[in-house]
Amino acid sequence: MLAIVTPGILGPDYFREMDAVVGAATGGPPDPAALAEVMRRHGLTPAP
């Protein structure tokens, strides 16, 4: 997927937090609620 976001609202913290959520999944799918929370904290609106 390629996403172009302007102005650059997604900084390194967003990707670090997403990595932590994915890493906590221990081999299974990541927690959708946790992913959505990180997205909201960084000004994104998750699709339903």
PyMOL Python script that loads the backbone (N, CA, C, O; Angstrom):
from pymol import cmd

cmd.read_pdbstr("""\
ATOM      1  N   MET A   1       0.837  -1.155   0.000  1.00  0.00           N
ATOM      2  CA  MET A   1       0.000   0.000   0.000  1.00  0.00           C
ATOM      3  C   MET A   1       0.890   1.230   0.000  1.00  0.00           C
ATOM      4  O   MET A   1       1.908   1.272   0.692  1.00  0.00           O
ATOM      5  N   LEU A   2       0.511   2.207  -0.762  1.00  0.00           N
ATOM      6  CA  LEU A   2       1.186   3.499  -0.764  1.00  0.00           C
ATOM      7  C   LEU A   2       0.189   4.541  -0.285  1.00  0.00           C
ATOM      8  O   LEU A   2      -0.906   4.669  -0.833  1.00  0.00           O
ATOM      9  N   ALA A   3       0.574   5.271   0.727  1.00  0.00           N
ATOM     10  CA  ALA A   3      -0.283   6.346   1.235  1.00  0.00           C
ATOM     11  C   ALA A   3       0.529   7.624   1.259  1.00  0.00           C
ATOM     12  O   ALA A   3       1.648   7.659   1.772  1.00  0.00           O
ATOM     13  N   ILE A   4      -0.035   8.653   0.707  1.00  0.00           N
ATOM     14  CA  ILE A   4       0.609   9.954   0.733  1.00  0.00           C
ATOM     15  C   ILE A   4      -0.232  10.847   1.629  1.00  0.00           C
ATOM     16  O   ILE A   4      -1.413  11.073   1.366  1.00  0.00           O
ATOM     17  N   VAL A   5       0.380  11.350   2.683  1.00  0.00           N
ATOM     18  CA  VAL A   5      -0.333  12.156   3.657  1.00  0.00           C
ATOM     19  C   VAL A   5       0.346  13.518   3.738  1.00  0.00           C
ATOM     20  O   VAL A   5       1.543  13.609   4.013  1.00  0.00           O
ATOM     21  N   THR A   6      -0.417  14.566   3.499  1.00  0.00           N
ATOM     22  CA  THR A   6       0.126  15.915   3.643  1.00  0.00           C
ATOM     23  C   THR A   6      -0.846  16.748   4.452  1.00  0.00           C
ATOM     24  O   THR A   6      -2.050  16.592   4.248  1.00  0.00           O
ATOM     25  N   PRO A   7      -0.440  17.585   5.316  1.00  0.00           N
ATOM     26  CA  PRO A   7       0.963  17.715   5.718  1.00  0.00           C
ATOM     27  C   PRO A   7       1.418  16.471   6.468  1.00  0.00           C
ATOM     28  O   PRO A   7       0.590  15.655   6.873  1.00  0.00           O
ATOM     29  N   GLY A   8       2.687  16.322   6.652  1.00  0.00           N
ATOM     30  CA  GLY A   8       3.244  15.114   7.269  1.00  0.00           C
ATOM     31  C   GLY A   8       2.854  14.955   8.719  1.00  0.00           C
ATOM     32  O   GLY A   8       3.630  15.292   9.613  1.00  0.00           O
ATOM     33  N   ILE A   9       1.648  14.441   8.968  1.00  0.00           N
ATOM     34  CA  ILE A   9       1.172  14.290  10.344  1.00  0.00           C
ATOM     35  C   ILE A   9       1.656  13.000  10.994  1.00  0.00           C
ATOM     36  O   ILE A   9       1.609  12.869  12.217  1.00  0.00           O
ATOM     37  N   LEU A  10       2.114  12.057  10.199  1.00  0.00           N
ATOM     38  CA  LEU A  10       2.546  10.783  10.764  1.00  0.00           C
ATOM     39  C   LEU A  10       4.056  10.794  10.947  1.00  0.00           C
ATOM     40  O   LEU A  10       4.818  10.652   9.990  1.00  0.00           O
ATOM     41  N   GLY A  11       4.464  10.963  12.182  1.00  0.00           N
ATOM     42  CA  GLY A  11       5.887  10.974  12.486  1.00  0.00           C
ATOM     43  C   GLY A  11       6.357   9.618  12.969  1.00  0.00           C
ATOM     44  O   GLY A  11       5.589   8.657  12.965  1.00  0.00           O
ATOM     45  N   PRO A  12       7.586   9.533  13.377  1.00  0.00           N
ATOM     46  CA  PRO A  12       8.162   8.260  13.830  1.00  0.00           C
ATOM     47  C   PRO A  12       7.403   7.626  14.991  1.00  0.00           C
ATOM     48  O   PRO A  12       7.346   6.400  15.090  1.00  0.00           O
ATOM     49  N   ASP A  13       6.819   8.438  15.870  1.00  0.00           N
ATOM     50  CA  ASP A  13       6.094   7.879  17.018  1.00  0.00           C
ATOM     51  C   ASP A  13       4.921   7.010  16.576  1.00  0.00           C
ATOM     52  O   ASP A  13       4.654   5.971  17.180  1.00  0.00           O
ATOM     53  N   TYR A  14       4.226   7.428  15.535  1.00  0.00           N
ATOM     54  CA  TYR A  14       3.103   6.639  15.026  1.00  0.00           C
ATOM     55  C   TYR A  14       3.571   5.244  14.646  1.00  0.00           C
ATOM     56  O   TYR A  14       2.956   4.252  15.037  1.00  0.00           O
ATOM     57  N   PHE A  15       4.657   5.161  13.887  1.00  0.00           N
ATOM     58  CA  PHE A  15       5.142   3.866  13.420  1.00  0.00           C
ATOM     59  C   PHE A  15       5.717   3.029  14.560  1.00  0.00           C
ATOM     60  O   PHE A  15       5.610   1.803  14.541  1.00  0.00           O
ATOM     61  N   ARG A  16       6.320   3.672  15.541  1.00  0.00           N
ATOM     62  CA  ARG A  16       6.807   2.926  16.712  1.00  0.00           C
ATOM     63  C   ARG A  16       5.641   2.323  17.497  1.00  0.00           C
ATOM     64  O   ARG A  16       5.694   1.171  17.928  1.00  0.00           O
ATOM     65  N   GLU A  17       4.591   3.121  17.673  1.00  0.00           N
ATOM     66  CA  GLU A  17       3.424   2.620  18.411  1.00  0.00           C
ATOM     67  C   GLU A  17       2.726   1.494  17.658  1.00  0.00           C
ATOM     68  O   GLU A  17       2.303   0.511  18.266  1.00  0.00           O
ATOM     69  N   MET A  18       2.602   1.630  16.352  1.00  0.00           N
ATOM     70  CA  MET A  18       1.983   0.562  15.558  1.00  0.00           C
ATOM     71  C   MET A  18       2.826  -0.707  15.621  1.00  0.00           C
ATOM     72  O   MET A  18       2.290  -1.811  15.714  1.00  0.00           O
ATOM     73  N   ASP A  19       4.155  -0.545  15.569  1.00  0.00           N
ATOM     74  CA  ASP A  19       5.049  -1.697  15.674  1.00  0.00           C
ATOM     75  C   ASP A  19       4.863  -2.417  17.005  1.00  0.00           C
ATOM     76  O   ASP A  19       4.879  -3.646  17.058  1.00  0.00           O
ATOM     77  N   ALA A  20       4.687  -1.651  18.076  1.00  0.00           N
ATOM     78  CA  ALA A  20       4.484  -2.257  19.395  1.00  0.00           C
ATOM     79  C   ALA A  20       3.187  -3.063  19.439  1.00  0.00           C
ATOM     80  O   ALA A  20       3.151  -4.145  20.024  1.00  0.00           O
ATOM     81  N   VAL A  21       2.127  -2.544  18.826  1.00  0.00           N
ATOM     82  CA  VAL A  21       0.846  -3.261  18.803  1.00  0.00           C
ATOM     83  C   VAL A  21       0.979  -4.547  17.990  1.00  0.00           C
ATOM     84  O   VAL A  21       0.512  -5.604  18.414  1.00  0.00           O
ATOM     85  N   VAL A  22       1.606  -4.458  16.841  1.00  0.00           N
ATOM     86  CA  VAL A  22       1.777  -5.645  15.984  1.00  0.00           C
ATOM     87  C   VAL A  22       2.691  -6.655  16.677  1.00  0.00           C
ATOM     88  O   VAL A  22       2.437  -7.858  16.627  1.00  0.00           O
ATOM     89  N   GLY A  23       3.751  -6.172  17.321  1.00  0.00           N
ATOM     90  CA  GLY A  23       4.670  -7.066  18.022  1.00  0.00           C
ATOM     91  C   GLY A  23       4.033  -7.773  19.199  1.00  0.00           C
ATOM     92  O   GLY A  23       4.428  -8.888  19.540  1.00  0.00           O
ATOM     93  N   ALA A  24       3.056  -7.142  19.823  1.00  0.00           N
ATOM     94  CA  ALA A  24       2.378  -7.746  20.970  1.00  0.00           C
ATOM     95  C   ALA A  24       1.405  -8.848  20.549  1.00  0.00           C
ATOM     96  O   ALA A  24       0.865  -9.556  21.399  1.00  0.00           O
ATOM     97  N   ALA A  25       1.184  -8.995  19.259  1.00  0.00           N
ATOM     98  CA  ALA A  25       0.218  -9.987  18.773  1.00  0.00           C
ATOM     99  C   ALA A  25       0.731 -11.407  18.894  1.00  0.00           C
ATOM    100  O   ALA A  25      -0.056 -12.341  18.745  1.00  0.00           O
ATOM    101  N   THR A  26       1.985 -11.611  19.151  1.00  0.00           N
ATOM    102  CA  THR A  26       2.616 -12.933  19.325  1.00  0.00           C
ATOM    103  C   THR A  26       2.184 -13.956  18.282  1.00  0.00           C
ATOM    104  O   THR A  26       1.704 -15.040  18.613  1.00  0.00           O
ATOM    105  N   GLY A  27       2.365 -13.590  17.018  1.00  0.00           N
ATOM    106  CA  GLY A  27       2.108 -14.545  15.939  1.00  0.00           C
ATOM    107  C   GLY A  27       0.703 -14.516  15.375  1.00  0.00           C
ATOM    108  O   GLY A  27       0.476 -15.045  14.287  1.00  0.00           O
ATOM    109  N   GLY A  28      -0.234 -13.925  16.066  1.00  0.00           N
ATOM    110  CA  GLY A  28      -1.601 -13.836  15.570  1.00  0.00           C
ATOM    111  C   GLY A  28      -1.860 -12.451  15.004  1.00  0.00           C
ATOM    112  O   GLY A  28      -0.953 -11.621  14.936  1.00  0.00           O
ATOM    113  N   PRO A  29      -3.086 -12.206  14.604  1.00  0.00           N
ATOM    114  CA  PRO A  29      -3.406 -10.867  14.087  1.00  0.00           C
ATOM    115  C   PRO A  29      -3.369  -9.833  15.213  1.00  0.00           C
ATOM    116  O   PRO A  29      -3.701 -10.148  16.356  1.00  0.00           O
ATOM    117  N   PRO A  30      -2.967  -8.608  14.895  1.00  0.00           N
ATOM    118  CA  PRO A  30      -2.942  -7.569  15.928  1.00  0.00           C
ATOM    119  C   PRO A  30      -4.349  -7.192  16.380  1.00  0.00           C
ATOM    120  O   PRO A  30      -5.325  -7.384  15.654  1.00  0.00           O
ATOM    121  N   ASP A  31      -4.432  -6.657  17.581  1.00  0.00           N
ATOM    122  CA  ASP A  31      -5.704  -6.247  18.174  1.00  0.00           C
ATOM    123  C   ASP A  31      -6.250  -5.032  17.411  1.00  0.00           C
ATOM    124  O   ASP A  31      -5.647  -3.960  17.448  1.00  0.00           O
ATOM    125  N   PRO A  32      -7.388  -5.193  16.718  1.00  0.00           N
ATOM    126  CA  PRO A  32      -7.930  -4.073  15.945  1.00  0.00           C
ATOM    127  C   PRO A  32      -8.248  -2.848  16.796  1.00  0.00           C
ATOM    128  O   PRO A  32      -8.082  -1.719  16.333  1.00  0.00           O
ATOM    129  N   ALA A  33      -8.699  -3.049  18.021  1.00  0.00           N
ATOM    130  CA  ALA A  33      -9.014  -1.923  18.891  1.00  0.00           C
ATOM    131  C   ALA A  33      -7.747  -1.147  19.257  1.00  0.00           C
ATOM    132  O   ALA A  33      -7.765   0.082  19.316  1.00  0.00           O
ATOM    133  N   ALA A  34      -6.661  -1.857  19.500  1.00  0.00           N
ATOM    134  CA  ALA A  34      -5.397  -1.198  19.833  1.00  0.00           C
ATOM    135  C   ALA A  34      -4.853  -0.436  18.624  1.00  0.00           C
ATOM    136  O   ALA A  34      -4.330   0.669  18.770  1.00  0.00           O
ATOM    137  N   LEU A  35      -4.976  -1.022  17.432  1.00  0.00           N
ATOM    138  CA  LEU A  35      -4.545  -0.331  16.219  1.00  0.00           C
ATOM    139  C   LEU A  35      -5.362   0.939  16.013  1.00  0.00           C
ATOM    140  O   LEU A  35      -4.813   1.989  15.681  1.00  0.00           O
ATOM    141  N   ALA A  36      -6.667   0.840  16.209  1.00  0.00           N
ATOM    142  CA  ALA A  36      -7.550   1.997  16.032  1.00  0.00           C
ATOM    143  C   ALA A  36      -7.222   3.093  17.039  1.00  0.00           C
ATOM    144  O   ALA A  36      -7.275   4.277  16.705  1.00  0.00           O
ATOM    145  N   GLU A  37      -6.887   2.711  18.258  1.00  0.00           N
ATOM    146  CA  GLU A  37      -6.544   3.704  19.284  1.00  0.00           C
ATOM    147  C   GLU A  37      -5.285   4.478  18.893  1.00  0.00           C
ATOM    148  O   GLU A  37      -5.236   5.699  19.043  1.00  0.00           O
ATOM    149  N   VAL A  38      -4.280   3.780  18.398  1.00  0.00           N
ATOM    150  CA  VAL A  38      -3.061   4.455  17.946  1.00  0.00           C
ATOM    151  C   VAL A  38      -3.397   5.398  16.794  1.00  0.00           C
ATOM    152  O   VAL A  38      -2.921   6.533  16.756  1.00  0.00           O
ATOM    153  N   MET A  39      -4.209   4.929  15.866  1.00  0.00           N
ATOM    154  CA  MET A  39      -4.587   5.772  14.731  1.00  0.00           C
ATOM    155  C   MET A  39      -5.288   7.045  15.198  1.00  0.00           C
ATOM    156  O   MET A  39      -4.966   8.140  14.736  1.00  0.00           O
ATOM    157  N   ARG A  40      -6.235   6.903  16.103  1.00  0.00           N
ATOM    158  CA  ARG A  40      -6.974   8.073  16.601  1.00  0.00           C
ATOM    159  C   ARG A  40      -6.061   9.066  17.314  1.00  0.00           C
ATOM    160  O   ARG A  40      -6.200  10.280  17.167  1.00  0.00           O
ATOM    161  N   ARG A  41      -5.121   8.520  18.090  1.00  0.00           N
ATOM    162  CA  ARG A  41      -4.193   9.380  18.823  1.00  0.00           C
ATOM    163  C   ARG A  41      -3.348  10.236  17.876  1.00  0.00           C
ATOM    164  O   ARG A  41      -2.865  11.306  18.247  1.00  0.00           O
ATOM    165  N   HIS A  42      -3.184   9.747  16.659  1.00  0.00           N
ATOM    166  CA  HIS A  42      -2.347  10.463  15.689  1.00  0.00           C
ATOM    167  C   HIS A  42      -3.177  11.152  14.602  1.00  0.00           C
ATOM    168  O   HIS A  42      -2.665  11.477  13.531  1.00  0.00           O
ATOM    169  N   GLY A  43      -4.459  11.368  14.890  1.00  0.00           N
ATOM    170  CA  GLY A  43      -5.288  12.160  14.001  1.00  0.00           C
ATOM    171  C   GLY A  43      -5.881  11.431  12.816  1.00  0.00           C
ATOM    172  O   GLY A  43      -6.349  12.070  11.874  1.00  0.00           O
ATOM    173  N   LEU A  44      -5.874  10.107  12.838  1.00  0.00           N
ATOM    174  CA  LEU A  44      -6.448   9.317  11.751  1.00  0.00           C
ATOM    175  C   LEU A  44      -7.790   8.750  12.184  1.00  0.00           C
ATOM    176  O   LEU A  44      -8.044   8.571  13.375  1.00  0.00           O
ATOM    177  N   THR A  45      -8.639   8.471  11.216  1.00  0.00           N
ATOM    178  CA  THR A  45      -9.931   7.861  11.488  1.00  0.00           C
ATOM    179  C   THR A  45      -9.953   6.485  10.841  1.00  0.00           C
ATOM    180  O   THR A  45      -9.944   6.377   9.615  1.00  0.00           O
ATOM    181  N   PRO A  46      -9.984   5.433  11.652  1.00  0.00           N
ATOM    182  CA  PRO A  46      -9.998   4.076  11.099  1.00  0.00           C
ATOM    183  C   PRO A  46     -11.284   3.817  10.309  1.00  0.00           C
ATOM    184  O   PRO A  46     -12.362   4.272  10.693  1.00  0.00           O
ATOM    185  N   ALA A  47     -11.157   3.090   9.214  1.00  0.00           N
ATOM    186  CA  ALA A  47     -12.334   2.695   8.437  1.00  0.00           C
ATOM    187  C   ALA A  47     -13.061   1.576   9.170  1.00  0.00           C
ATOM    188  O   ALA A  47     -12.424   0.728   9.796  1.00  0.00           O
ATOM    189  N   PRO A  48     -14.406   1.565   9.097  1.00  0.00           N
ATOM    190  CA  PRO A  48     -15.157   0.502   9.793  1.00  0.00           C
ATOM    191  C   PRO A  48     -14.942  -0.859   9.158  1.00  0.00           C
ATOM    192  O   PRO A  48     -15.501  -1.852   9.623  1.00  0.00           O
TER     193      PRO A  48
END
""", "prot")
cmd.dss("prot")
cmd.show_as("cartoon", "prot")
cmd.util.cbc("prot")
cmd.orient("prot")
